[in-house]
Amino acid sequence: MPSTSPIRARLSRRGFLGLSGSALALGALSGCASLAPAPKPHPPIVFVHGNGDTAALWITTAWRFETEGWPADRLFAIDLPYPLARDDDAQAQPGRSSTAEHMAFLKAEVERVMQATGSAQVVLIGNSRGGNAIRNYIRHGGGQRTVSHAILGGTPNHGVWAIPGFREGNEFSGTGPFLSGLNRPRNAAGDEVDGPTRWLTIRSDHNDKFASPDGVWIGRPGQPTFVTAAGPELKGAENVVIAGLDHRETAYSRPAFEAMWRFLTGEAPRRQGIAMQAHPVLQGKITGLGLNPLAPASGNYSNNLPLPGAQLEIYAVGAETGLRQGAPVHQKIVGNDGLWGPFTAESGQAYEFVVSAPGYATTHLYRSPFARSSDWVHLRAERLAEAEARQPGSVLVFTRPRGYFDPRRDSLSLDGQATLPGVPASGTAGASSARLRLAAQAQRAVVGQFNGETVAGRNWPAEAGHLTVLELTY
């Protein structure tokens, strides 16, 4: 039988790992995506991102696992080349992936990880659409044999909508063939999960835009979706509810990690923060937009494809001003794999990443100091709209990839403004970025603040083809 419990509740049974304090002793850790075999008592974990997202969203989750003693070389994450779902799952759509393609990509990654680590099983952790691929793989791709534990954060297991006759070919339709098949009861008890895999779902109590009874986020405001906040739960799983979390925070937040850790180990995490490294080693790839990142006319939607020939410069900057502190500390023109590193950073140092490539704006990305090493520091070249590039002034993007902005609960501001453009002041949280146009003026500091995390950058001229991005880590 399923159970629904608040995050602070003690799980009724210990995880199969039963890891002791000595087994969790924190040792020397390497980059997250290392493939070196490491036969340890920790099974490999494969993280599966959501719709339109990347492996980079799992950086802080991986850091939390490492801090608690999970070896970094047992942590992996997929990068689906075209991460957006098709409008109709049965109809081919350029630049979009089907449920079958998504499942096949995950299956291949699991097999690669098992071969690389010598492990017979893995743990799968997914957010949103990533949970669809996990369920599909375990049900139809042989995952019942290879997956010991499956953790789904904010996965719309019963649909983003469940409206008969409305877009039922889409994989997010609760009445469509994909989810109806996955939710077919497995036994007389009506369980919706496949064994012997153990299952955990994590959901919000009311603040998940894709588990909302109102159709505002699917273009039908005021009309029912026939989905409730309990939509991500699965009968037969351990179902955890965490108050106030938004859709992405059900996977990428500290409270979500605590639920994952308890489920896997039967114990609470021992540390509240992330253990810092003095010299984090950073790696990642530069990606672009559209069906073909080298062809601007192919579209502006997200992909996870490398952008060959893109140029990167990294500058150390003042954490409060974004002002450069000398010459570039790292430079590279990326090859066909898009990899821009490795780069050894300094603990506590803020950096500006400057990405330039034909057909894109010169993108100035400002980030908080990096706490630990990661191979998933992906950088996306951005484009300016024609109107933005024609007018004097600057374009400032403030983004929070691992969650949304919620003025009802969050302390936030952008360049001194407490109201962020495009961020609803009420209702379910659903905007992860804000885009602000600044008048032409001398270069100065521009600052974004969110619940104690501050990122400072500079205003670069849009008419000269520049764009400023302030990216939050937490």
Summary of the structure (lengths in Angstrom):
residues: 474
radius of gyration: 21.7
end to end distance: 34.7
largest distance: 69.9
contacts: 1684
relative contact order: 0.13
helix: 18%
strand: 27%
